[in-house]
Amino acid sequence: MKTLKMNLKKGLAQVSPDNLDDLWHLYNIIHKDDEVQARTTREKKLDEDYARPKRGKRVSVFLGVRVERVFWDKTLNRLRIHGIVCKAPEKLNVKGEHHTLNVTINKPVTIVKAKWSKHHIDRLHRASKAKEAPIIVVSIDDEEYCIAVLRQYGVDVKAEEKANLPGKLEVDKRVEATRRFFKSTLKSLRQVWTPLRSPIVVIGPGFMKNNFVKHANAEATEIARAVVDVKGVNSGGLAGIKEALRSGVFTKTLRRVQVAEETKIMEAVLERLGKGRSDVTYGVTNVEQACLIGAIERILLADTALREAADEERIALEKLMREVEQKGGQVNVISTEHEAGEKLLGLGGIAALLRYQIG
């Protein structure tokens, strides 16, 4: 994300998203009643006296809207920001009307807030520093493969296929079927890798993952050179990717990828809960009580708990986050686009790791 202009005294930040992850960041920053400004197209009404109204032509114009709803469309790589026009050229005469801004990659957008929260500012700074490419993961065994991109918002599955290999006693048939399976896997991997040119991690149980890497070395050396790690897990497919995230297999390779960090933090919460420890808590009331006595080391909030909360509830949550930071704790907003966020929602969308046991 490029930060083009920032003046927090005026509540203004102008940015340009570089990739899909940046759109995810903006989705979590832009809230109801913010003002968003961007270049868009709008129908210009024709002042002609026809028996039937003639459709006006669309013109390029710079508009500002007071936000009512934000839709994240990762399929079309855009945000749709719907609201009431509050800034527009007078000649268009559209103030007060509804309009939807489409925010896309490499399109500058200006966000104006009455007050910028620290976690929103931190998210902008984090996005502006995130220069590394997303990681591509190939999870493969003798039953299936799954190819996914690990983005900051979660696991973006790109291709899956079952293997249907003959039994191990049918050696010749199994060898030929495995070759076709690897060929299909490599074809899908090429389609994912070519536009991204990202590092690749291959995971899976047994020797299947290693044999696939050998096949890639023989058939597609450029892609093979992008393989930065080969790791063992108990399962192939999407289950293997989720297992790798939970167990920390990607920690070294993905040390700067947000989803891995969020998964690690959430697993710490679940581990303490599973052992019945009292240095962890969840639910708004319990977390607030822990905050009052300065016991919170780290607070976890589901992104939807902030984004979809009513104004009064969101203000209360942001106040809680500020108090945790003032008392030396850390704040993590967890994406619900991957398994860690889903688990946090199961705990009510809020949890905290504590400095000491209470209760």
Protein Blocks (a to p, Z undefined) as FASTA:
>chain_A
ZZfbdcfknopacdddfbfklmmmmmmmpcghiacddddddddddddddfbdcddddddd
ddddddfbdcddfknopaddddddfbdcfklopghiacdddddehiacddddfbdcfklm
mmmmmmmmmmbccdddddddfkbccdddddfkbccdfbdcdfkiacfklmmlmmmmmmmm
mmmmmmmmmmmmmmnopacddedehjllmmmmmmmmmmommlmmmpmbdcddfbecjklm
mmmmmnommmmmmmmgmklmmmmmmmmmmmmmmnopakbcedjklmmmmmmnopafbdcd
dfklmmmpcfklmmmmmmmmmmmmmnopacddddfkbmklmmmmmnoopacddfbdcZZ
